[in-house]
């Protein structure tokens, strides 16, 4: 049985992905969630078992996914630590929380750190997994399949995880903010809100589809940009305002915050 401690948005995305599988990883799920309304919603929507007790989930499940905020992780680990035996696999999806932190609190070596992202909600997520070398192929396959049910998965050394958190974990918000800014600007130059939204959103979707064909971002930018044309005029403003520096500073700030969150 797969257990989730925390029944928030990311836990729900993973539950939805697992339950949508016709075979393989599709299995019983048990979730602990403090809010009664949320528990009822998860039960009714996905046909799963829920409880308000983190300890009950820990006792019952062989794979336990810690889907809580980094700020709450220490409290949760202290609560369940005595119930974590060597045969249990513990997966943390909390930003910044290191494997060494988990090892200092729990009695199992079967620890995995995963950074999923919000597009997992529509099964187009990008997850990155780090783990110790103590896992059997069978154990890795089960956890890998859980996260592949919501999108793509990479396995990388843990030293990259805070950068991953910034790039794929936080970037959906950065991209959404950029699109939001285009919509706002479109209205300022005269477009009605509904048209501004449709134009910006479909342009985002279409651009993503082009990039999925294997076209590089640079190639796409060059294809759209004619010398002396409208796109060139707009890109010149990005260069003038230091757009690439803003993006770097944003990612770096997210990375540093991930490092801070890991020091529980």
C-alpha positions as CSV (number, residue, x, y, z in Angstrom):
1,X,0.0,0.0,0.0
2,X,1.2,3.5,-0.8
3,X,0.8,6.0,2.0
4,X,0.7,9.8,1.7
5,X,1.3,12.0,4.7
6,X,-0.4,15.2,3.5
7,X,-3.3,15.4,1.1
8,X,-2.6,18.7,-0.7
9,X,-2.4,19.6,-4.3
10,X,0.8,17.7,-5.2
11,X,-0.3,14.6,-3.3
12,X,-3.6,14.7,-5.2
13,X,-1.8,15.0,-8.5
14,X,0.2,11.9,-7.8
15,X,-2.8,10.0,-6.5
16,X,-4.7,10.9,-9.7
17,X,-1.8,9.7,-11.8
18,X,-1.5,6.4,-9.9
19,X,-5.2,5.7,-9.9
20,X,-5.4,6.4,-13.6
21,X,-3.1,3.5,-14.5
22,X,-4.8,0.4,-15.8
23,X,-2.2,-1.9,-14.3
24,X,1.2,-2.0,-12.7
25,X,1.6,0.9,-10.2
26,X,-2.2,1.2,-9.6
27,X,-2.8,0.0,-6.1
28,X,-4.3,0.8,-2.7
29,X,-3.7,4.3,-1.4
30,X,-4.0,5.5,2.2
31,X,-3.7,9.3,3.0
32,X,-3.5,11.2,6.3
33,X,-4.9,14.7,6.1
34,X,-5.9,17.0,9.0
35,X,-8.9,18.6,7.2
36,X,-12.1,16.6,7.3
37,X,-13.5,18.2,4.1
38,X,-10.4,17.5,2.2
39,X,-10.4,13.8,3.4
40,X,-14.0,13.4,2.2
41,X,-13.1,15.0,-1.2
42,X,-10.2,12.6,-1.7
43,X,-12.2,9.6,-0.7
44,X,-15.1,10.4,-3.0
45,X,-13.0,11.5,-6.0
46,X,-10.4,8.7,-6.0
47,X,-11.9,5.9,-4.0
48,X,-9.1,5.8,-1.5
49,X,-8.8,5.4,2.3
50,X,-8.0,8.5,4.5
51,X,-7.4,9.3,8.1
52,X,-6.3,12.2,10.2
53,X,-3.5,10.1,11.8
54,X,0.0,10.3,10.3
55,X,0.9,7.3,12.5
56,X,-1.9,5.1,11.2
57,X,-0.6,5.6,7.6
58,X,2.9,5.0,8.7
59,X,2.0,1.7,10.3
60,X,-0.1,0.5,7.4
61,X,2.0,1.3,4.3
62,X,5.3,0.0,2.9
63,X,5.9,3.1,0.8
64,X,5.3,6.4,2.6
65,X,5.3,9.7,0.6
66,X,6.0,12.8,2.8
67,X,3.8,15.4,1.0
68,X,4.1,18.2,3.6
69,X,5.6,21.6,3.6
70,X,9.4,21.8,4.4
71,X,8.6,23.9,7.5
72,X,6.4,21.1,8.9
73,X,8.8,18.2,8.1
74,X,10.7,18.1,11.4
75,X,7.4,17.8,13.3
76,X,6.1,15.0,11.1
77,X,9.4,13.1,11.2
78,X,9.5,13.3,15.0
79,X,5.9,12.0,15.1
80,X,6.4,8.9,12.9
81,X,10.1,8.1,13.5
82,X,9.6,5.2,15.9
83,X,7.2,3.5,13.3
84,X,9.7,3.6,10.4
85,X,11.3,0.2,10.1
86,X,14.0,-1.0,7.8
87,X,11.6,-2.5,5.3
88,X,9.7,0.8,4.7
89,X,10.6,3.1,1.8
90,X,10.2,6.8,2.6
91,X,9.9,9.4,-0.2
92,X,10.1,13.1,0.5
93,X,8.7,15.6,-2.0
94,X,9.4,18.6,0.2
95,X,11.7,21.3,-1.3
96,X,15.2,21.5,0.3
97,X,14.9,18.5,2.7
98,X,18.0,16.4,2.2
99,X,18.6,12.7,2.4
100,X,21.0,13.2,5.2
101,X,18.3,15.0,7.1
102,X,15.9,12.1,6.6
103,X,18.7,9.7,7.6
104,X,19.3,11.5,10.9
105,X,15.6,11.1,11.9
106,X,14.6,7.7,10.5
107,X,15.8,4.1,11.0
108,X,15.5,3.0,7.4
109,X,18.1,3.5,4.6
110,X,15.5,3.2,2.0
111,X,15.1,7.0,1.5
112,X,14.3,8.8,-1.7
113,X,14.1,12.6,-2.4
114,X,11.9,13.7,-5.3
115,X,11.1,17.1,-6.7
116,X,7.9,17.0,-8.8
117,X,6.3,20.1,-10.2
118,X,2.8,21.5,-10.6
119,X,2.1,20.2,-14.2
120,X,1.8,16.8,-12.6
121,X,-1.8,17.8,-12.0
122,X,-2.4,17.2,-15.8
123,X,0.1,14.4,-15.9
124,X,2.7,16.5,-17.7
125,X,5.0,16.9,-14.8
126,X,8.8,16.9,-14.6
127,X,10.1,15.0,-11.5
128,X,13.7,14.4,-10.5
129,X,14.6,11.7,-8.1
130,X,17.7,11.1,-5.9
131,X,18.3,8.1,-3.7
132,X,20.9,6.1,-1.9
133,X,22.5,3.0,-3.4
134,X,20.8,0.5,-1.1
135,X,17.7,0.0,-3.2
136,X,16.9,-3.2,-5.1
137,X,15.7,-2.8,-8.7
138,X,12.2,-3.8,-7.6
139,X,11.9,-1.0,-5.1
140,X,13.2,1.6,-7.5
141,X,10.8,0.4,-10.2
142,X,7.8,0.9,-7.9
143,X,8.7,4.5,-6.9
144,X,9.8,5.3,-10.4
145,X,6.4,4.2,-11.8
146,X,4.5,6.3,-9.2
147,X,6.1,9.5,-10.5
148,X,6.1,8.4,-14.2
149,X,2.4,8.2,-13.8
150,X,2.3,12.0,-13.7
151,X,4.9,12.9,-16.4
152,X,8.6,12.4,-17.0
153,X,11.2,11.4,-14.5
154,X,15.0,11.9,-14.2
155,X,17.3,10.3,-11.7
156,X,20.1,12.6,-10.7
157,X,22.7,12.9,-7.9
158,X,21.4,14.8,-4.9
159,X,23.9,17.7,-5.4
160,X,21.7,18.9,-8.2
161,X,18.4,18.9,-6.3
162,X,18.3,22.5,-5.1
163,X,19.0,23.7,-8.7
164,X,16.3,21.3,-9.9
165,X,13.9,22.9,-7.4
166,X,14.5,26.3,-8.8
167,X,14.4,25.3,-12.5
168,X,11.5,22.8,-12.7
169,X,9.9,23.2,-9.2
170,X,9.5,27.0,-9.2
171,X,9.5,27.8,-12.9
172,X,5.9,27.0,-13.5
173,X,5.1,30.0,-11.3
174,X,7.7,32.1,-13.2
175,X,6.3,31.1,-16.6
176,X,2.8,31.8,-15.4
177,X,3.9,35.2,-14.1
178,X,5.4,36.0,-17.5
179,X,2.1,35.0,-19.2
180,X,0.1,37.0,-16.7
181,X,2.4,40.0,-17.5
182,X,1.7,39.6,-21.2
183,X,-2.0,39.6,-20.6
184,X,-1.8,42.8,-18.5
185,X,0.4,44.5,-21.1
186,X,-1.9,43.4,-23.9
187,X,-4.8,45.2,-22.1
188,X,-2.7,48.3,-21.7
189,X,-2.1,48.5,-25.4
190,X,-5.8,48.2,-26.2
191,X,-7.0,44.6,-26.2
192,X,-10.0,43.5,-24.2
193,X,-9.2,41.1,-21.3
194,X,-10.8,38.0,-22.8
195,X,-9.0,38.4,-26.1
196,X,-5.7,39.2,-24.3
197,X,-6.0,36.0,-22.3
198,X,-6.9,33.8,-25.3
199,X,-4.1,35.2,-27.4
200,X,-1.5,34.8,-24.6
201,X,-2.6,31.3,-23.5
202,X,-2.8,29.8,-27.0
203,X,0.5,31.4,-27.9
204,X,2.1,29.7,-24.8
205,X,0.5,26.3,-25.7
206,X,1.5,26.5,-29.3
207,X,5.1,27.6,-28.5
208,X,5.4,24.6,-26.1
209,X,4.2,22.2,-28.8
210,X,6.8,23.6,-31.2
211,X,9.5,23.1,-28.7
212,X,8.3,19.5,-28.1
213,X,9.1,18.7,-31.7
214,X,12.8,19.1,-30.9
215,X,13.2,22.6,-32.1
216,X,15.6,24.5,-29.8
217,X,14.4,27.7,-28.1
218,X,17.2,29.6,-29.9
219,X,16.0,28.3,-33.3
220,X,12.4,29.2,-32.6
221,X,13.4,32.7,-31.5
222,X,15.5,33.2,-34.6
223,X,12.6,31.9,-36.8
224,X,10.2,34.5,-35.4
225,X,12.7,37.4,-35.4
226,X,13.1,39.2,-38.7
227,X,15.9,41.9,-38.8
228,X,14.4,45.3,-38.1
229,X,11.0,43.8,-37.5
230,X,8.5,43.9,-34.6
231,X,9.9,41.0,-32.7
232,X,13.4,42.4,-32.9
233,X,12.2,45.7,-31.5
234,X,10.6,43.8,-28.5
235,X,13.6,41.6,-27.9
236,X,15.8,44.7,-27.8
237,X,13.9,45.9,-24.8
238,X,14.5,42.6,-23.0
239,X,18.2,43.0,-23.7
240,X,18.2,46.6,-22.5
241,X,16.3,45.7,-19.3
242,X,18.6,42.8,-18.5
243,X,16.0,40.1,-18.8
244,X,18.5,37.2,-18.7
245,X,20.0,38.6,-15.5
246,X,16.5,38.9,-13.9
247,X,15.9,35.2,-14.8
248,X,19.2,34.2,-13.3
249,X,18.6,36.1,-10.1
250,X,15.2,34.6,-9.8
251,X,16.5,31.0,-10.1
252,X,19.4,31.7,-7.8
253,X,17.1,33.1,-5.1
254,X,14.9,30.0,-5.4
255,X,18.0,27.8,-5.1
256,X,19.2,29.6,-2.0
257,X,15.8,29.4,-0.4
258,X,15.8,25.6,-1.0
259,X,19.1,25.4,0.8
260,X,17.7,27.4,3.7
261,X,14.6,25.1,3.9
262,X,16.8,22.1,4.2
263,X,18.4,23.2,7.4
264,X,15.7,21.8,9.8
